[in-house]
Amino acid sequence: MDGDTLRNKVSSILISQPKPKSDKSPYYALAEKYGIQVDFRPFIEVEGVTSKEFRKYRINPLDYSAIIFTSRNAIRHFFKLCEETRVKMPQETKYFCASEAIALYLQKFILYRKRKVFYPKTGRQMALKDILKKHRTKENFLLPCAENRKEDLPTFLKDNTFKYSEVPIYRTVASDLSDLENIFYDMIVFFSPLGLNSLYVNFPDFKQNKTRIAAFGPTTARVAEDYDLRLDVKAPAPGITSMTMAIEKYLKEVGQTRV
């Protein structure tokens, strides 16, 4: 970063995520500690495919004895499509979830105790796969997923000769940020490449100038550099496990003091 940027204090930060539900967020503590305005605005949002799009895949959920869910988004949009297409999942359907939190989210959509729900009791990456293997020959699986889903689970299912189909039911898109066109922040914080892409979808002629850019994760940092952005704050880093820690380290480096 250049000398002029180093001398400029940070008085406003835009976090490209939804506003925290709790007022105990470390961002609020950071804002109070240094007298900084911290705003939250999601740069990306998840939208489900329409029932018309879904029908084009020629997938009937009733043809499957087991459903695999890897996220709450998958659950929400799957049952929304079921409602729109008038599909009522039978009580004997089995559900395989990537975590206990995802499994518990099912309670919003099914009579939980009357269904068979499986999820790993540990955080091990292979835990869900281990559970699935035990049912490989017994079930016909459906994997509702995102359009840009990761390859890991479908590859596992294919390599282990599962009887399964996958269907994309939601996508991540850029949020409409047009109301921010004439609002400027001293720092913008990004957590994913999609957030950075959204910035340029909304503002193709964006010029960084003196705006500090913060990025969480190596992939986000790499995409920021691909956009020829000057990256002022990176996390995680040695001894820095969170974005708030990285931002505070930067504030100390530029000589910003507590209020």
Number of C-alpha atoms within 10 A of each C-alpha: 10 9 8 8 16 17 12 15 14 21 15 17 24 19 20 20 17 13 13 12 7 8 10 9 12 15 21 17 14 18 18 14 13 16 16 19 16 18 18 16 14 18 24 22 16 14 14 21 17 14 15 11 12 18 12 8 11 9 14 13 19 14 10 19 17 23 23 23 23 19 18 17 19 21 23 17 20 24 18 18 19 16 13 12 14 9 14 11 15 11 13 11 17 18 19 23 26 22 20 15 12 19 22 14 16 19 11 11 12 14 10 15 9 10 14 13 18 18 22 19 11 11 11 11 10 12 15 22 18 12 15 20 14 9 13 17 11 12 17 16 25 23 22 24 23 22 14 10 13 10 8 8 14 16 11 13 19 12 9 11 11 19 15 18 16 16 17 19 25 23 16 14 16 19 17 15 16 9 7 12 10 6 6 12 17 19 22 20 22 26 21 20 18 17 22 22 19 20 20 13 16 17 14 10 9 11 9 13 10 16 20 22 21 26 26 21 17 16 13 21 24 15 17 21 12 9 11 10 17 18 16 18 23 22 22 16 15 6 9 14 12 14 23 17 18 21 22 16 14 18 18 11 11 16 12 18 11 13 9
